[in-house]
Every structure is written in structure tokens, then in C-alpha cells.
Amino acid sequence: MNVDAAVAAVAAIAGLCTGVFAMLAFRWSERDQAKPTRTSLHTDAVLPPGVDTVLSVLRSSAVVLDEADSVVKASSAAYALGLVRGGKLAVEPMRQMARDTRRDGEIRQVELDLPRRGTGRGEALAVSARVAPLGSRLVLLLVEDLTEARRIEAVRRDFVANVSHELKTPVGALSLLSEAVMDASDDPEAVERFAGRMQNEATRLTNLVQELIDLSRVQNDNPLEDAEPVRVDELVAEAMDRCRQQAGTKQITMAVGGADDLHVWGNRGQLAAALGNLVENAVNYSPARTRVGIAGRRVSAPGGDLIEIAVTDQGIGISEKDRDRVFERFYRVDPARSRATGGTGLGLAIVKHVAASHGGEVTVWSAEGQGSTFTLRLPEAGAVRDRERPADPSAEGLDDEDRPYETFNDPLPAHPAPEVLP
């Protein structure tokens, strides 16, 4: 009987121990499951309620960091800027800001220049970074891309500086010449000479102010509000009349081909000014006794047919390094020659803005010593074309893109015809 009682006692003790161990194991298992894992720190569950929604609508690049500086949440813009790599914040100054903010809870902001990834040109990415605490454990980093804003500010600053310089030059010349006239009041020949120079400077100042007004107008106005079908041959005739005196003085022949029965859609005044600037540049930069050609044609395009107007000269040409900058405001390939011809450096900028505002473009082909070809491409006035397309037996069987430019009676020998433009 005593043996049975002892066995029962031992069994009871064993069962009790087993139950205790099972309970402890269950508790330990629950505790382990409740502990946050390394991967759970990088999920959205650790973010305070509503933060994920707010971050998704921000325009700034957003990054949320935990105590270990690991990325808990990052927007797609942050990855695009190269701020996050391999689950870590890749910019050391921003990491240091996050540590400082986590330590004292202060909001910090700084502007940084970061290397742009994948360009190989050493260009800097200008950003503004702002760090703030997000709860007790997290830190929020907001990064704003300032690169475009800085570029626009630089363009505006350069424009103001260039305008100031360009206006100051003729005004200063007029002031000096007026003093010279006063000092030479008893010398009629000197007065006449200085007065002539004053007229030249006054004309230059007037042209500069007028082109500034024209540039402002084409940048701010919507030309399609007053758009109408415009005949290309009429635009060409106006451009030639504008330059006829300069061309006659230099014995430059102007030849026209292919401009008949072509129509473009847009503001007549702006289109005439743009083509006039191209023809005027061609005359001014061409040597004496050469040719300037103006050719038009229709070309097919996916969005509708375009009208190409090419202006070709036999001038000094444009180097490769200057070719991409000739449409910038106040940029001159040869400043000394531009001043001699009365150029302001705004003519091609006006052409570029007129072409863009009309849904077209302007391109340039040039070779030093061989001349240049500027091509203005504009949408065709489709309704007029359908109504007035002429019958051309010689063009039967040709698609629009196969139609050659009409040749001049005496073609330009200096360089290829406009259709070979790249």
C-alpha cells in the first residue's frame, strides 16, 4: 500500500513538473512571437496611423528611419533621386541630421549639392533636406529637388545682367557722343560725324528695346487665339522686303523656291517676324556677292503634315560647340561681328519661341566656312490644304515625304540643299 502511494506521489510530481514546463514553454513562445523581428521593423505596421497616407500625397521625397538608421518607408521619388540604397539612407549628411534629431528632437533643415547618378558629367543635384521626429522612435526626412528652380533662377539672373549690359552700352555711347558734339560745336564736320554715330546707337537701342518687347510678347501671348491660315509665299515676300536694302548693299542675291500654295496655321505677325529674323541673319552673316536661298516644302508627320521653310546662306558657318547655344537669348557666335551688323542676340531666341508656341520647331545645320541652313517646321493649315491643293502632274506617284524641294534657277553651290539636313 505504501509502495502504491509512493508511485502515485512520484507520478503526480512528474505530471506537475511537466505541466509547469509546458506552461513556461508556451509563455516563452508567446514572448518570442511578440518580439519585433528585423524584417517587421521595415513594414508599414510600425508607422503611426495615417502617416503612410500622408507620405503618399507629398510632392517631396520622403524617407522614414528607425533607431538603427534603417529605412522603414521611402517614396518612389526618394529611390529615383538615389537617396535610398540597400535599405539604407545613402547620404551621410542626412544620416547625421537624423541622428542629431533623434537625440534632441530638434527639427533641422539644410541645402546640399549631391552628385547626379549615371550622368558622368559631374552635374550636381541641388536638394533641400528637412528632418523631424516622428513619434518616439522614428525620424522623418523630407527632400525637395531644387535643381530646376536654381536653373530658372540662373537664367533669370543672366537675362537681367545681359539686358542691363546691352542697354548700358548704347546709352553710354550716346552720352559720350553728345559730349563730343558739344565740344566740337565749332567744327561742322566733327558734329556731322558724331551725329551720324549717335543715330546708329539710337537705332541700335530702339531695335534692342523692340526685340525685348517682341520676345516678351511671344513668351506670354497665346498665338493660337488669333490664329489663321497664312500663305508661306506671303511670309517669304515680307521677309525679303525687310532685308532687301541690306542685300542690295552687299550685292547678295535672294532666291526662292517651293513656297507657292503652302499654308501654315498661326499668328501672321509672329510668323512674319520669325522668318524675317532668319532671313535677316542670313543676309547679315553672308559675304558680299553670295546667295541666300529660301525653300519651302510639305512633309508628312504622325500628327499631321508639316511645312518646312529652310533659309540657307553661304556665310561664315557655326562651329559645333556654338550650334546648341545659338537660340539662347543674347548669345552671339561672334560678338564683334554681331555689333558690326547691329545684332542684339535676341533674333533666334524669338524664332525659337514662335516656333514652339505654334507647335513647331526650328533646327540648324551648319559647317564652318560653308554656311548654315535654318529650318522652321510648322503645322500645316489642313483645311486650306484640302480645299486648295494644286494638281501637280510632275509629282504623280510621289508621297509627300518623297517630294523634293523645288530647285532654284541658279542653285547655291556652297553646300548641300536643305533636304539633306540631319
VEXDREN-2710 file (C-alpha; in Angstrom, 1 decimal):
% VEXDREN-2710
k/r/px/py/pz
1/MET/0.0/0.0/0.0
2/ASN/2.9/2.3/0.8
3/VAL/4.5/1.4/-2.5
4/ASP/1.4/2.4/-4.4
5/ALA/1.2/5.7/-2.6
6/ALA/4.8/6.5/-3.3
7/VAL/4.3/5.6/-7.0
8/ALA/1.2/7.8/-7.2
9/ALA/3.1/10.7/-5.5
10/VAL/6.0/10.4/-7.9
11/ALA/3.6/10.4/-10.9
12/ALA/1.8/13.4/-9.5
13/ILE/5.1/15.3/-9.1
14/ALA/6.2/14.3/-12.6
15/GLY/2.9/15.5/-14.1
16/LEU/3.1/18.8/-12.2
17/CYS/6.6/19.4/-13.5
18/THR/5.6/18.5/-17.0
19/GLY/2.7/21.0/-16.7
20/VAL/5.0/23.7/-15.4
21/PHE/7.5/23.2/-18.2
22/ALA/4.7/23.2/-20.8
23/MET/3.3/26.4/-19.4
24/LEU/6.7/28.1/-19.3
25/ALA/7.4/26.9/-22.9
26/PHE/4.1/28.3/-24.0
27/ARG/4.8/31.7/-22.4
28/TRP/8.3/31.8/-23.9
29/SER/6.8/31.0/-27.3
30/GLU/4.3/33.9/-27.0
31/ARG/7.0/36.3/-25.9
32/ASP/9.2/35.3/-28.9
33/GLN/6.2/35.8/-31.2
34/ALA/5.5/39.2/-29.7
35/LYS/9.1/40.4/-30.2
36/PRO/9.5/42.5/-33.4
37/THR/11.7/40.8/-36.0
38/ARG/14.3/42.6/-38.1
39/THR/12.0/42.4/-41.1
40/SER/9.0/43.6/-39.2
41/LEU/10.8/46.9/-38.5
42/HIS/10.7/47.6/-42.2
43/THR/7.0/47.2/-42.7
44/ASP/4.3/49.8/-42.7
45/ALA/2.9/48.4/-39.4
46/VAL/5.4/50.4/-37.3
47/LEU/4.3/53.7/-38.8
48/PRO/1.8/55.8/-36.7
49/PRO/-1.8/55.6/-38.1
50/GLY/-2.4/57.9/-41.1
51/VAL/1.3/58.6/-41.7
52/ASP/1.6/56.3/-44.7
53/THR/-1.4/58.1/-46.4
54/VAL/0.1/61.5/-45.8
55/LEU/3.5/60.5/-47.2
56/SER/1.9/59.1/-50.3
57/VAL/0.4/62.5/-51.3
58/LEU/3.5/64.6/-50.6
59/ARG/5.4/66.0/-53.6
60/SER/8.7/65.9/-51.7
61/SER/10.8/62.7/-51.5
62/ALA/10.0/61.1/-48.1
63/VAL/12.1/58.7/-46.0
64/VAL/11.2/57.3/-42.6
65/LEU/14.2/55.9/-40.5
66/ASP/14.2/53.8/-37.3
67/GLU/16.6/53.8/-34.4
68/ALA/19.2/51.8/-36.4
69/ASP/19.0/54.3/-39.3
70/SER/17.3/51.6/-41.4
71/VAL/14.7/52.7/-43.9
72/VAL/11.2/51.9/-42.7
73/LYS/9.4/53.7/-45.5
74/ALA/10.6/55.5/-48.6
75/SER/8.7/57.1/-51.5
76/SER/9.5/56.2/-55.1
77/ALA/10.9/59.7/-55.6
78/ALA/13.5/59.0/-52.9
79/TYR/14.7/56.0/-54.8
80/ALA/14.7/58.0/-58.1
81/LEU/17.0/60.6/-56.5
82/GLY/19.3/57.9/-55.3
83/LEU/18.7/58.7/-51.6
84/VAL/18.0/55.1/-50.6
85/ARG/20.2/52.1/-51.5
86/GLY/20.0/48.7/-50.0
87/GLY/17.5/49.6/-47.3
88/LYS/19.8/52.4/-46.0
89/LEU/19.9/56.1/-46.4
90/ALA/22.8/56.7/-48.8
91/VAL/23.6/60.3/-48.0
92/GLU/25.9/60.7/-44.9
93/PRO/25.0/64.3/-44.1
94/MET/21.3/63.3/-44.0
95/ARG/22.0/60.3/-41.8
96/GLN/23.9/62.6/-39.3
97/MET/21.0/65.0/-39.3
98/ALA/18.6/62.1/-38.5
99/ARG/20.9/61.0/-35.6
100/ASP/21.0/64.6/-34.2
101/THR/17.3/65.0/-34.4
102/ARG/16.6/61.6/-32.8
103/ARG/18.9/62.6/-29.9
104/ASP/17.4/66.1/-29.1
105/GLY/14.1/66.2/-31.0
106/GLU/15.0/69.4/-32.9
107/ILE/13.9/70.0/-36.5
108/ARG/16.8/70.6/-38.9
109/GLN/17.0/71.8/-42.5
110/VAL/19.9/72.1/-44.8
111/GLU/20.6/72.6/-48.6
112/LEU/23.0/70.1/-50.2
113/ASP/24.6/69.5/-53.6
114/LEU/24.6/65.8/-54.4
115/PRO/26.3/64.1/-57.3
116/ARG/23.9/63.1/-60.0
117/ARG/23.9/59.4/-60.6
118/GLY/24.6/57.9/-64.0
119/THR/25.4/61.1/-65.9
120/GLY/29.2/61.0/-65.8
121/ARG/29.2/64.8/-66.3
122/GLY/29.8/65.9/-62.7
123/GLU/26.5/67.7/-62.6
124/ALA/25.2/68.5/-59.1
125/LEU/21.7/67.8/-57.8
126/ALA/20.6/70.6/-55.6
127/VAL/18.2/69.5/-52.8
128/SER/16.8/70.9/-49.6
129/ALA/16.6/68.3/-46.7
130/ARG/14.4/68.7/-43.7
131/VAL/14.4/66.2/-40.7
132/ALA/11.8/66.0/-38.0
133/PRO/11.0/63.4/-35.2
134/LEU/8.1/61.1/-36.0
135/GLY/6.9/59.7/-32.7
136/SER/9.4/58.4/-30.1
137/ARG/11.4/56.0/-32.3
138/LEU/11.2/57.2/-35.9
139/VAL/12.6/60.1/-37.8
140/LEU/11.0/61.6/-41.0
141/LEU/13.2/63.0/-43.8
142/LEU/11.7/65.2/-46.5
143/VAL/13.9/66.1/-49.5
144/GLU/12.9/68.7/-52.1
145/ASP/14.6/68.8/-55.5
146/LEU/15.8/72.4/-56.1
147/THR/17.7/71.8/-59.3
148/GLU/15.1/73.2/-61.8
149/ALA/14.4/76.1/-59.5
150/ARG/18.0/77.0/-59.4
151/ARG/18.4/76.7/-63.2
152/ILE/15.4/79.0/-63.7
153/GLU/16.8/81.5/-61.3
154/ALA/20.2/81.4/-63.0
155/VAL/18.5/82.0/-66.4
156/ARG/16.6/84.9/-64.9
157/ARG/19.7/86.4/-63.3
158/ASP/21.7/86.1/-66.5
159/PHE/18.9/87.6/-68.5
160/VAL/18.7/90.7/-66.2
161/ALA/22.5/91.0/-66.3
162/ASN/22.6/90.8/-70.1
163/VAL/19.7/93.3/-70.6
164/SER/21.5/95.7/-68.2
165/HIS/24.7/95.4/-70.2
166/GLU/23.1/95.6/-73.6
167/LEU/21.1/98.7/-72.6
168/LYS/24.0/100.4/-70.9
169/THR/26.3/100.1/-74.0
170/PRO/24.3/102.3/-76.4
171/VAL/23.1/104.6/-73.7
172/GLY/26.8/105.2/-72.6
173/ALA/27.8/105.7/-76.2
174/LEU/25.0/108.3/-76.7
175/SER/26.2/110.1/-73.6
176/LEU/29.8/110.3/-74.8
177/LEU/28.9/111.2/-78.3
178/SER/26.7/114.1/-77.1
179/GLU/29.6/115.4/-75.1
180/ALA/31.8/115.2/-78.2
181/VAL/29.2/117.1/-80.2
182/MET/29.2/119.9/-77.6
183/ASP/33.0/120.1/-77.5
184/ALA/33.1/120.2/-81.4
185/SER/30.4/122.8/-81.8
186/ASP/32.7/124.9/-83.9
187/ASP/33.7/122.0/-86.2
188/PRO/30.8/121.2/-88.6
189/GLU/32.5/118.1/-90.0
190/ALA/33.0/116.6/-86.5
191/VAL/29.5/117.4/-85.5
192/GLU/28.1/115.7/-88.6
193/ARG/30.3/112.6/-87.9
194/PHE/29.4/112.3/-84.3
195/ALA/25.7/112.9/-85.1
196/GLY/25.8/110.0/-87.5
197/ARG/27.2/107.8/-84.9
198/MET/24.6/108.9/-82.4
199/GLN/21.9/108.0/-84.9
200/ASN/23.4/104.5/-85.2
201/GLU/23.5/104.0/-81.5
202/ALA/19.9/105.3/-81.2
203/THR/18.8/102.9/-83.9
204/ARG/20.6/100.0/-82.1
205/LEU/18.9/101.0/-78.8
206/THR/15.5/101.2/-80.5
207/ASN/16.0/97.7/-82.1
208/LEU/17.0/96.2/-78.7
209/VAL/14.0/97.6/-76.9
210/GLN/11.7/96.5/-79.7
211/GLU/13.1/92.9/-79.7
212/LEU/12.8/92.7/-75.9
213/ILE/9.1/93.7/-76.3
214/ASP/8.7/91.1/-79.1
215/LEU/10.3/88.4/-77.0
216/SER/8.1/89.2/-74.0
217/ARG/5.1/89.1/-76.2
218/VAL/5.8/85.7/-77.8
219/GLN/6.6/84.2/-74.4
220/ASN/3.4/85.5/-72.7
221/ASP/0.8/85.6/-75.5
222/ASN/-1.1/82.6/-76.9
223/PRO/-0.6/83.0/-80.7
224/LEU/-3.4/80.4/-81.5
225/GLU/-6.1/82.7/-80.1
226/ASP/-5.7/84.8/-83.2
227/ALA/-4.6/82.0/-85.5
228/GLU/-5.5/81.9/-89.2
229/PRO/-4.2/80.2/-92.3
230/VAL/-1.2/82.1/-93.5
231/ARG/0.3/81.8/-97.0
232/VAL/4.0/80.9/-96.9
233/ASP/4.8/82.8/-100.1
234/GLU/3.5/86.0/-98.4
235/LEU/5.6/85.4/-95.4
236/VAL/8.7/84.9/-97.6
237/ALA/7.9/88.1/-99.5
238/GLU/7.7/90.1/-96.3
239/ALA/11.0/88.7/-95.1
240/MET/12.7/89.5/-98.4
241/ASP/11.3/93.1/-98.3
242/ARG/12.7/93.5/-94.8
243/CYS/16.2/92.7/-95.9
244/ARG/16.2/93.9/-99.5
245/GLN/18.2/97.1/-98.7
246/GLN/20.9/95.2/-96.8
247/ALA/21.1/92.5/-99.5
248/GLY/21.4/95.1/-102.3
249/THR/24.2/96.9/-100.5
250/LYS/26.2/93.7/-100.2
251/GLN/25.1/92.5/-103.7
252/ILE/23.5/89.4/-102.2
253/THR/21.0/87.5/-104.4
254/MET/17.9/86.1/-102.7
255/ALA/16.4/83.0/-104.4
256/VAL/13.1/81.5/-103.5
257/GLY/11.7/78.0/-104.4
258/GLY/8.8/75.8/-103.3
259/ALA/6.9/78.4/-101.3
260/ASP/3.8/78.6/-103.5
261/ASP/0.5/77.0/-102.4
262/LEU/1.7/76.3/-98.9
263/HIS/-0.2/77.4/-95.8
264/VAL/0.6/77.3/-92.1
265/TRP/-1.6/77.9/-89.2
266/GLY/-0.8/80.6/-86.7
267/ASN/-0.4/84.3/-85.9
268/ARG/0.6/86.1/-89.0
269/GLY/2.6/88.9/-87.3
270/GLN/4.7/86.5/-85.2
271/LEU/5.4/84.1/-88.1
272/ALA/6.5/87.0/-90.3
273/ALA/8.8/88.2/-87.5
274/ALA/10.3/84.8/-87.1
275/LEU/11.0/84.2/-90.7
276/GLY/12.2/87.8/-91.1
277/ASN/14.8/87.2/-88.4
278/LEU/16.1/84.1/-90.1
279/VAL/16.5/85.8/-93.5
280/GLU/18.0/88.9/-91.9
281/ASN/20.6/86.8/-90.1
282/ALA/21.4/85.0/-93.4
283/VAL/22.0/88.3/-95.2
284/ASN/24.0/89.9/-92.3
285/TYR/26.3/86.9/-91.9
286/SER/26.9/86.3/-95.6
287/PRO/29.8/87.7/-97.6
288/ALA/29.2/90.1/-100.4
289/ARG/28.2/88.8/-103.8
290/THR/26.8/85.5/-102.5
291/ARG/23.3/83.9/-102.4
292/VAL/20.6/83.4/-99.7
293/GLY/18.1/80.7/-100.5
294/ILE/14.6/80.3/-99.1
295/ALA/12.9/77.0/-99.8
296/GLY/9.6/75.5/-98.7
297/ARG/8.0/72.1/-98.8
298/ARG/5.4/69.9/-97.2
299/VAL/6.5/66.8/-95.2
300/SER/4.4/64.1/-93.6
301/ALA/4.4/63.6/-89.8
302/PRO/2.5/61.3/-87.5
303/GLY/0.4/64.1/-86.0
304/GLY/-0.3/65.8/-89.4
305/ASP/1.6/67.3/-92.2
306/LEU/4.2/70.0/-91.5
307/ILE/5.5/72.8/-93.6
308/GLU/9.3/73.3/-93.7
309/ILE/10.8/76.6/-94.6
310/ALA/14.6/76.5/-94.9
311/VAL/16.8/79.5/-95.1
312/THR/20.3/78.8/-96.5
313/ASP/23.3/81.1/-96.6
314/GLN/26.9/80.9/-97.7
315/GLY/28.2/82.7/-94.7
316/ILE/30.9/82.0/-92.0
317/GLY/29.1/79.0/-90.6
318/ILE/28.7/78.0/-86.9
319/SER/31.1/75.8/-85.0
320/GLU/29.8/72.6/-83.3
321/LYS/30.3/74.0/-79.8
322/ASP/28.2/77.0/-80.6
323/ARG/25.4/75.2/-82.6
324/ASP/23.4/74.2/-79.5
325/ARG/23.5/77.7/-78.0
326/VAL/22.6/79.9/-80.9
327/PHE/19.0/80.0/-79.8
328/GLU/19.8/81.3/-76.3
329/ARG/19.0/84.9/-75.5
330/PHE/21.9/87.4/-76.1
331/TYR/24.2/84.5/-77.2
332/ARG/26.4/85.6/-80.1
333/VAL/28.8/83.3/-82.0
334/ASP/31.0/86.3/-82.9
335/PRO/30.2/89.3/-80.6
336/ALA/32.3/91.7/-82.6
337/ARG/30.6/90.8/-85.9
338/SER/27.2/91.0/-84.3
339/ARG/27.8/94.5/-83.1
340/ALA/29.0/95.5/-86.6
341/THR/25.8/94.1/-88.1
342/GLY/23.6/95.7/-85.4
343/GLY/22.6/92.3/-84.0
344/THR/21.1/92.2/-80.5
345/GLY/21.4/88.4/-79.8
346/LEU/17.6/88.1/-79.4
347/GLY/16.5/87.3/-83.0
348/LEU/17.0/83.5/-82.9
349/ALA/15.5/83.3/-79.4
350/ILE/12.4/84.9/-80.8
351/VAL/12.3/82.4/-83.6
352/LYS/12.6/79.5/-81.2
353/HIS/9.7/80.8/-79.0
354/VAL/7.5/81.5/-82.0
355/ALA/8.1/78.0/-83.4
356/ALA/7.4/76.3/-80.0
357/SER/4.2/78.3/-79.4
358/HIS/2.9/77.3/-82.8
359/GLY/3.5/73.6/-82.2
360/GLY/6.6/73.5/-84.3
361/GLU/10.4/73.7/-84.0
362/VAL/13.5/75.4/-85.5
363/THR/16.7/73.5/-86.3
364/VAL/20.1/74.4/-87.7
365/TRP/22.6/72.7/-89.9
366/SER/25.9/74.4/-90.3
367/ALA/29.6/73.9/-91.1
368/GLU/32.3/76.4/-90.6
369/GLY/33.3/78.1/-93.8
370/GLN/30.4/76.5/-95.7
371/GLY/27.3/78.4/-94.4
372/SER/24.2/77.5/-92.5
373/THR/20.7/76.3/-93.0
374/PHE/18.0/77.2/-90.5
375/THR/14.8/75.1/-90.9
376/LEU/11.5/76.3/-89.5
377/ARG/8.9/73.5/-89.2
378/LEU/5.2/74.5/-88.6
379/PRO/1.9/72.7/-88.7
380/GLU/0.1/73.0/-92.0
381/ALA/-3.3/74.7/-92.2
382/GLY/-5.1/71.4/-93.1
383/ALA/-8.4/72.8/-94.1
384/VAL/-6.8/75.2/-96.6
385/ARG/-4.7/72.4/-98.0
386/ASP/-7.6/70.1/-98.6
387/ARG/-9.5/72.9/-100.3
388/GLU/-6.7/74.4/-102.4
389/ARG/-4.3/71.6/-103.1
390/PRO/-3.0/72.2/-106.6
391/ALA/-2.7/69.5/-109.2
392/ASP/0.9/68.7/-110.0
393/PRO/1.3/66.2/-112.8
394/SER/5.1/66.0/-112.3
395/ALA/4.5/64.8/-108.7
396/GLU/2.2/61.9/-109.5
397/GLY/3.2/58.7/-107.8
398/LEU/5.2/60.5/-105.1
399/ASP/4.4/60.6/-101.4
400/ASP/4.7/63.9/-99.6
401/GLU/7.9/62.8/-98.0
402/ASP/9.4/62.0/-101.4
403/ARG/8.7/65.4/-102.9
404/PRO/11.9/67.3/-103.4
405/TYR/12.5/70.9/-102.7
406/GLU/11.9/73.0/-105.8
407/THR/15.3/73.9/-107.2
408/PHE/16.4/77.5/-107.8
409/ASN/17.2/78.7/-111.3
410/ASP/20.8/79.0/-110.1
411/PRO/21.3/76.7/-107.2
412/LEU/23.5/77.5/-104.3
413/PRO/26.9/75.9/-104.8
414/ALA/28.4/76.3/-101.3
415/HIS/26.8/73.3/-99.5
416/PRO/24.0/70.8/-100.0
417/ALA/20.4/71.7/-100.5
418/PRO/18.2/71.8/-97.4
419/GLU/16.7/68.3/-97.8
420/VAL/20.0/66.7/-96.6
421/LEU/19.7/68.2/-93.2
422/PRO/20.3/65.6/-90.5
END
